[in-house]
Amino acid sequence: MLEINGENFKKEVLECKTPVLLDFWASWCGPCRMLAPVFEKVGAGFAGKVKFAKANVDENQELAGKFNVMGIPTMVLFEKGKEKARMSSALSEEGLQAWIEDSLE
């Protein structure tokens, strides 16, 4: 899974030709740990269509602050360098898949 930080954010997220779903998370966050396997599994299903990436809020506080991430997990969907959608909760596999598909329409 691609880890995003202040150094690679512009290249990997803002300049990416495909949409990017960025999961803001922390190792101490229970819901984040529950979401992790779902995020990876759904990400595999969107390979080539949506880039899935993660940003640890403890290691990237400035990045989390820039996007007003107040709670975790928070997933932000970027398209053409702009925030298109946001979800601040852990979702089921079906829920995450549906949210992404709806957000990309």
Backbone bond lengths (Angstrom), bond angles and torsions (degrees), N, CA, C in turn:
res aa  C-N    CA-C-N  psi(-1)  N-CA   C-N-CA  omega(-1)  CA-C   N-CA-C  phi
1 M - - - 1.458 - - 1.529 108.66 -
2 L 1.298 115.94 132.87 1.458 121.89 -179.28 1.528 110.47 -69.81
3 E 1.325 116.35 126.58 1.468 121.99 176.56 1.524 108.45 -96.91
4 I 1.320 115.74 126.82 1.462 121.69 -179.46 1.521 109.29 -100.33
5 N 1.330 115.09 139.80 1.461 121.01 175.86 1.528 108.00 -142.41
6 G 1.314 116.34 -178.14 1.459 120.38 -178.67 1.518 113.67 -60.46
7 E 1.324 116.55 -28.59 1.463 120.54 -177.67 1.526 113.36 -77.20
8 N 1.329 118.15 -36.92 1.468 119.51 -175.44 1.529 113.50 -106.60
9 F 1.330 118.37 -0.05 1.466 121.33 -175.98 1.529 112.36 -57.37
10 K 1.322 117.09 -49.01 1.469 120.00 -176.93 1.525 111.01 -59.71
11 K 1.333 116.27 -50.09 1.466 120.55 -177.20 1.527 112.01 -66.56
12 E 1.329 117.11 -47.91 1.464 121.32 -172.10 1.532 114.00 -81.16
13 V 1.329 117.71 -24.92 1.465 120.38 -176.42 1.529 111.37 -113.17
14 L 1.323 117.13 -61.00 1.464 120.28 -173.77 1.522 113.29 -67.57
15 E 1.330 117.65 -35.29 1.466 120.82 -177.31 1.525 113.22 -96.68
16 C 1.311 117.72 3.77 1.462 121.53 -178.09 1.532 110.78 -71.32
17 K 1.319 116.02 136.67 1.472 121.10 -179.58 1.532 112.18 -74.18
18 T 1.326 116.78 -28.08 1.465 120.30 178.43 1.530 108.90 -98.75
19 P 1.331 117.81 159.20 1.468 119.99 174.86 1.533 110.27 -59.70
20 V 1.323 115.94 151.19 1.465 122.25 -179.72 1.520 108.64 -126.32
21 L 1.329 116.39 128.41 1.464 121.39 173.75 1.520 107.38 -104.25
22 L 1.332 115.31 114.12 1.460 121.71 -176.64 1.519 109.60 -107.14
23 D 1.323 115.56 121.36 1.464 123.06 179.85 1.526 108.85 -98.34
24 F 1.344 116.52 113.54 1.459 121.56 173.31 1.524 107.04 -85.97
25 W 1.336 117.51 125.41 1.461 122.09 -171.47 1.528 110.29 -147.68
26 A 1.340 115.56 174.00 1.469 122.57 172.68 1.522 108.19 -148.72
27 S 1.324 116.12 150.77 1.467 120.88 -176.53 1.527 112.56 -66.16
28 W 1.332 118.24 -27.07 1.468 122.12 -178.04 1.533 112.95 -85.68
29 C 1.325 117.22 -2.99 1.473 122.54 -174.28 1.533 110.37 -90.13
30 G 1.333 116.99 112.82 1.467 121.89 179.93 1.518 113.59 -57.75
31 P 1.352 118.97 -52.34 1.465 119.63 178.33 1.534 112.68 -59.73
32 C 1.340 117.28 -32.19 1.472 120.48 177.00 1.522 110.41 -63.82
33 R 1.326 116.22 -41.94 1.469 120.36 179.54 1.529 110.56 -66.96
34 M 1.339 117.13 -34.10 1.471 120.04 177.29 1.531 110.67 -69.21
35 L 1.327 116.96 -36.14 1.461 121.48 -178.44 1.530 112.29 -73.67
36 A 1.321 118.10 -30.37 1.471 122.10 -171.76 1.533 114.19 -50.60
37 P 1.343 120.46 -52.02 1.470 118.47 -179.09 1.532 112.53 -67.64
38 V 1.321 117.20 -32.34 1.470 121.58 177.10 1.529 108.91 -65.50
39 F 1.329 116.41 -46.17 1.465 122.64 -179.65 1.530 110.47 -58.33
40 E 1.331 116.38 -44.76 1.466 120.30 -179.90 1.527 111.98 -66.91
41 K 1.328 116.96 -42.29 1.468 120.69 -178.63 1.526 111.09 -66.30
42 V 1.331 116.46 -46.83 1.466 120.00 179.28 1.533 109.47 -65.09
43 G 1.327 116.35 -37.63 1.463 120.43 178.20 1.515 112.40 -58.11
44 A 1.320 116.93 -39.60 1.464 120.92 178.61 1.527 110.69 -62.43
45 G 1.326 116.76 -35.23 1.459 121.04 179.42 1.522 113.82 -71.58
46 F 1.322 116.68 -21.64 1.464 121.25 179.77 1.534 111.71 -102.46
47 A 1.327 117.72 11.42 1.470 121.64 -178.02 1.526 110.47 -52.04
48 G 1.333 115.85 130.59 1.460 121.34 -179.30 1.512 113.59 87.16
49 K 1.339 117.32 -17.60 1.470 121.18 -179.31 1.521 111.88 -107.46
50 V 1.336 116.23 -38.92 1.463 122.49 179.65 1.526 107.42 -138.23
51 K 1.331 116.20 131.51 1.466 120.66 175.95 1.526 107.74 -87.31
52 F 1.320 117.22 127.20 1.463 122.65 177.76 1.524 108.43 -100.74
53 A 1.334 116.18 134.14 1.459 120.87 -178.64 1.519 109.34 -147.64
54 K 1.339 115.61 162.78 1.464 121.05 -178.27 1.522 109.61 -129.27
55 A 1.338 115.61 148.84 1.463 121.77 174.91 1.523 107.80 -133.47
56 N 1.322 116.42 118.13 1.461 121.91 178.26 1.528 107.84 -75.72
57 V 1.341 117.18 118.76 1.469 120.43 -175.53 1.523 112.34 -67.07
58 D 1.323 118.09 -28.96 1.464 120.33 178.70 1.530 111.26 -68.01
59 E 1.313 116.48 -33.31 1.466 121.47 -179.46 1.524 112.42 -92.73
60 N 1.330 117.21 -13.46 1.470 122.03 -175.83 1.523 111.08 -134.10
61 Q 1.326 116.22 53.44 1.464 120.76 -176.81 1.527 112.22 -61.50
62 E 1.319 116.82 -36.62 1.465 120.26 -179.63 1.530 110.88 -64.58
63 L 1.319 116.31 -42.32 1.463 121.34 178.99 1.528 110.67 -65.33
64 A 1.333 116.94 -44.41 1.466 120.91 177.77 1.527 110.20 -61.91
65 G 1.322 117.22 -40.40 1.458 121.16 178.58 1.516 112.47 -65.63
66 K 1.314 116.78 -38.50 1.469 121.79 179.78 1.527 111.06 -59.00
67 F 1.325 116.42 -33.43 1.462 120.82 -178.93 1.528 112.47 -105.00
68 N 1.332 116.42 18.22 1.473 122.30 175.70 1.521 112.80 50.75
69 V 1.315 116.70 44.04 1.460 121.07 176.76 1.525 107.17 -77.66
70 M 1.335 115.99 108.60 1.462 121.80 -175.89 1.525 112.61 -98.71
71 G 1.312 117.18 -24.10 1.460 122.33 179.57 1.517 108.82 -142.13
72 I 1.312 115.25 157.94 1.460 119.13 178.74 1.525 109.59 -130.34
73 P 1.317 118.01 151.84 1.454 125.63 1.05 1.530 111.96 -73.79
74 T 1.316 115.44 144.38 1.462 122.45 171.20 1.514 107.04 -127.63
75 M 1.321 116.21 126.71 1.458 121.48 176.57 1.519 107.95 -109.08
76 V 1.323 115.88 130.79 1.459 121.70 179.19 1.525 107.56 -119.88
77 L 1.325 115.22 125.87 1.460 121.30 178.39 1.524 108.37 -97.25
78 F 1.329 115.73 121.09 1.459 122.02 178.76 1.519 108.85 -106.57
79 E 1.330 115.52 139.45 1.457 120.63 173.98 1.520 107.57 -138.85
80 K 1.327 116.29 127.87 1.471 122.42 -177.52 1.522 111.48 54.16
81 G 1.338 116.42 38.87 1.451 121.39 175.20 1.511 116.22 80.13
82 K 1.328 117.40 4.14 1.464 120.74 -178.56 1.529 110.37 -123.57
83 E 1.336 115.61 149.53 1.460 119.77 175.80 1.519 108.89 -67.64
84 K 1.320 115.93 127.06 1.465 120.81 -179.88 1.524 111.40 -107.20
85 A 1.331 117.27 -35.46 1.468 120.77 -178.24 1.519 108.75 -155.64
86 R 1.341 114.58 161.19 1.466 120.80 -178.38 1.524 108.72 -146.78
87 M 1.334 114.95 142.26 1.463 121.44 176.58 1.519 107.29 -138.10
88 S 1.336 115.76 128.21 1.470 119.98 -178.72 1.517 110.97 -115.54
89 S 1.312 115.92 62.08 1.464 120.71 174.20 1.522 108.79 -167.62
90 A 1.318 115.01 161.52 1.461 120.20 175.27 1.526 107.53 -80.56
91 L 1.310 116.52 133.21 1.458 121.57 -179.07 1.522 110.25 -115.52
92 S 1.324 115.13 160.78 1.463 120.40 172.04 1.529 107.77 -73.23
93 E 1.304 115.80 168.97 1.463 120.71 177.44 1.528 110.89 -56.48
94 E 1.335 115.95 -47.71 1.465 120.88 -179.32 1.525 110.73 -65.70
95 G 1.328 116.39 -40.52 1.459 120.99 -179.39 1.518 112.05 -64.61
96 L 1.321 116.96 -42.70 1.461 120.96 179.85 1.521 110.54 -66.43
97 Q 1.312 115.93 -43.63 1.462 120.35 179.47 1.528 110.62 -60.55
98 A 1.327 117.20 -46.66 1.465 121.73 -179.55 1.527 110.89 -64.28
99 W 1.335 117.38 -41.53 1.464 120.97 -179.55 1.530 110.80 -62.15
100 I 1.330 116.63 -42.92 1.469 120.21 179.01 1.522 110.17 -63.76
101 E 1.328 116.85 -48.36 1.466 120.59 -178.68 1.523 111.04 -60.58
102 D 1.340 117.46 -44.03 1.469 121.20 178.61 1.525 110.98 -63.88
103 S 1.321 116.86 -39.88 1.466 121.59 -177.23 1.520 112.21 -69.15
104 L 1.312 117.20 -27.89 1.464 120.79 -177.93 1.521 113.13 -85.78
105 E 1.313 117.92 -8.39 1.476 120.11 -179.01 1.507 111.41 -74.72
